[in-house]
Amino acid sequence: MITVSEIKRILPHRYPMLLVDRVTELVPGERARGLKAVTCNEPWYAKVLDTAPEEDYHYPWTVLLESWCHVAGVLVARDRPNPDVRTGKAMLLGGITDAEFHRPVIPGDVVEHHVRLARQVGETFVFEGESLVGDETVLTVGRLTMTMRPATELTGA
């Protein structure tokens, strides 16, 4: 199991955008599973009124997908951590296709992200997978492309 302290040594993400709490399974070059516990104390709920209906507490779809991507990032970078994106290699999202959101996620849900590495070409990775709450699928990802590039190519340094 990879806890949040180790995740912080692998990924550059920090509050409020560190969106995975632990990685429960990691098979290098193959797959990873990670958990995200959704709570009402997250920043996207700060302005939700006490009298708001339940639908106002739906976890943002883009944030759910970003959380899934963090598990993919741990799968790619576990053996070459880079918590400072200004040096070394930076992780860049290339694109997402066939992502489907099946039901809202709300505070109290624990999301389990399943990420599979479908293909790798050099420093470019293609992933697929899904996210579940219990036995219920809440997100499927048909294809997500990520690449690693030297930070100096991005900053011009």
C-alpha positions in Angstrom: 0.0 0.0 0.0 1.2 3.5 -0.8 0.1 6.1 1.7 -0.4 9.8 1.2 3.1 10.7 2.5 4.7 8.5 -0.2 2.2 9.8 -2.9 3.5 13.3 -2.1 7.0 12.1 -2.8 5.9 10.8 -6.2 3.5 13.5 -7.4 3.8 17.3 -7.3 0.1 17.8 -6.3 -0.8 19.3 -3.0 -3.9 20.7 -1.3 -6.5 21.3 -2.7 -5.5 19.3 -5.7 -4.0 16.1 -4.2 -7.0 13.9 -5.0 -5.9 10.4 -4.1 -5.7 9.3 -0.5 -3.9 6.0 -1.0 -2.9 3.5 -3.6 -3.9 0.0 -2.6 -2.4 -2.0 -5.5 0.4 -1.3 -7.9 1.8 -3.7 -10.5 4.5 -1.7 -12.3 3.9 -1.5 -16.0 0.4 -3.0 -15.7 -2.2 -1.6 -13.3 -3.0 0.4 -10.1 -5.9 0.9 -7.7 -6.3 3.9 -5.5 -8.8 5.3 -3.1 -10.4 8.8 -2.8 -12.6 9.5 0.2 -15.0 12.3 -0.6 -15.9 14.6 2.3 -18.0 17.7 2.7 -14.9 19.6 3.8 -13.4 19.9 0.3 -13.0 23.3 -1.2 -15.7 22.8 -4.0 -18.3 22.6 -1.2 -17.3 25.8 0.6 -20.1 27.9 -0.8 -22.8 25.3 -0.7 -25.6 26.6 1.5 -26.8 24.6 4.5 -30.3 24.5 2.8 -28.9 23.3 -0.5 -30.4 20.2 -2.1 -28.5 16.9 -2.4 -27.6 17.6 -6.0 -25.5 20.6 -5.0 -23.1 18.1 -3.3 -22.3 16.1 -6.4 -18.6 15.8 -6.6 -17.4 17.8 -9.7 -17.0 15.4 -12.7 -13.7 17.0 -13.7 -12.3 16.6 -10.2 -13.3 12.9 -10.2 -11.5 12.4 -13.5 -8.5 14.2 -12.2 -8.4 12.0 -9.1 -8.4 8.9 -11.4 -5.5 10.6 -13.3 -3.5 10.8 -10.1 -3.6 7.1 -9.7 -2.3 6.8 -13.3 0.4 9.3 -12.4 1.5 7.1 -9.4 1.6 4.1 -11.7 3.9 5.9 -14.2 6.1 7.8 -11.7 6.5 5.4 -8.7 10.0 4.3 -9.8 11.0 7.9 -10.8 9.3 10.3 -8.4 9.3 14.0 -9.2 7.4 16.1 -6.7 9.0 19.3 -8.2 7.7 19.8 -11.7 10.3 22.5 -12.3 13.1 19.9 -12.6 13.3 16.4 -14.0 10.3 15.3 -16.1 6.8 16.7 -16.0 3.7 14.7 -16.5 1.4 16.1 -19.2 -2.1 15.0 -20.0 -2.5 14.4 -23.8 -6.2 13.7 -24.0 -9.2 11.7 -22.9 -11.6 9.8 -25.0 -14.7 7.8 -24.2 -15.0 9.0 -20.6 -18.5 8.3 -19.2 -19.9 9.4 -15.9 -22.5 7.0 -14.6 -23.8 8.4 -11.3 -22.9 11.3 -9.1 -20.4 10.9 -6.2 -21.3 12.6 -3.0 -19.7 13.2 0.4 -19.3 10.0 2.3 -18.5 8.0 -0.8 -15.2 6.2 -1.1 -14.2 6.0 -4.7 -11.9 3.2 -5.8 -10.1 4.0 -9.1 -8.9 1.1 -11.3 -6.2 2.2 -13.8 -4.7 -0.1 -16.4 -1.8 0.7 -18.6 -3.0 -0.3 -22.1 0.0 0.7 -24.0 3.4 2.5 -23.7 5.4 4.0 -26.5 8.6 5.6 -25.2 7.5 8.2 -22.7 3.9 8.2 -23.7 1.4 6.1 -21.8 -2.2 5.1 -22.7 -4.5 4.1 -19.9 -8.0 2.8 -19.5 -10.1 1.9 -16.5 -13.0 2.8 -14.2 -14.0 4.1 -10.8 -16.4 2.5 -8.4 -18.2 3.3 -5.2 -18.8 -0.1 -3.7 -19.9 -2.4 -6.5 -21.3 0.5 -8.6 -19.4 2.0 -11.5 -19.4 5.8 -11.4 -16.8 6.5 -14.1 -15.4 4.7 -17.1 -12.3 5.9 -19.0 -11.9 4.4 -22.5 -8.6 6.0 -23.2 -6.4 8.6 -21.5 -3.0 9.6 -22.9 -0.2 10.9 -20.7 3.4 11.8 -21.6 6.5 12.7 -19.7 8.6 15.6 -20.9 11.7 17.3 -19.5 10.7 20.3 -17.5 13.4 22.4 -19.3 11.5 21.9 -22.6 8.4 23.4 -21.0 10.1 26.4 -19.3 12.6 27.3 -21.9 15.4 27.0 -19.2 
